[in-house]
Amino acid sequence: MLRNRLKELRARHGFSQTELAKHVGVTRQTIGFIEKGEFSPSIVLSLRLAKHLHIRVDELFWLEGEDFDEQK
């Protein structure tokens, strides 16, 4: 399962789900589903999200069972 830090990083940048969705070209519901782990975004969307949040994709998403700290 794909894990993520989207909610944390979105809040840190002061974006609502709607604002972030608009910037990356998806719906607010898509952002909510990603944050809950109910939807795995495409590579293109993952890259857009990471770029907009000024981080690398592997700092935003990782596979369950792999410790996030090991990604650094």
N, C-alpha and C positions, 0 to 999 in steps of 0.2 A: 504494500500500500504506500502511496505517495504521501509524505508529510510536508507541512509548510509552515512558514512564519508570516504569511500574508497579512493576517489581521493585525499582528503586532507591528509590522513595518508600515502598514497603511496608516495606523493610528499615530505612529511616531512621526510620520510626515504630515499629519493633520488632514488626511483625505477621508471623506466619507466613502462608503461603497459606491455610491452614485458617481461621485467625482472621479474616482479611480477608473471605474467602468467606462466612463466617457472618454478618458484619456487613452485607454487601450482598445477601445472599440468593441466592448461587450456590454451586456446588461448588468444591472445591479445584482440581479439574481445569480448570474454566473459568478460574480465575485463572492457572494455569500456561499454558494455551493463549494467553491474552491476553498474558502476559509474553513468550512466545516469538514473538508476532506471527502465530500460527496461527489466531486468532479475533478478529474485530472486534466489540466489544460494541455493544449497542443504545445509543441515546441515553440511555434511562433508566438503564441500568447504568453508562454513562460518568459521568452526573451523580452517581449514588450513590457511585461510587469517588472521584470528585473531592471530593465533600462530606466523605466519611469521611477523606480524606487532607488536608483543609483547603487545597485548591488549586483553581484554575480548570481546567475541562476542557481548554482549549488549552495548559495547562502540563503536562498528562498525556498527551495525544494530539496528533499532528500528521501530516500527509501526507508520505510519503517524497518526497524531493526538495526539500522546504522546510526550510531550516535552522531548527532549534529556536530559536536565538538571535534569529532574525528575528521570532519570535512575540511577543517582549517589547516 
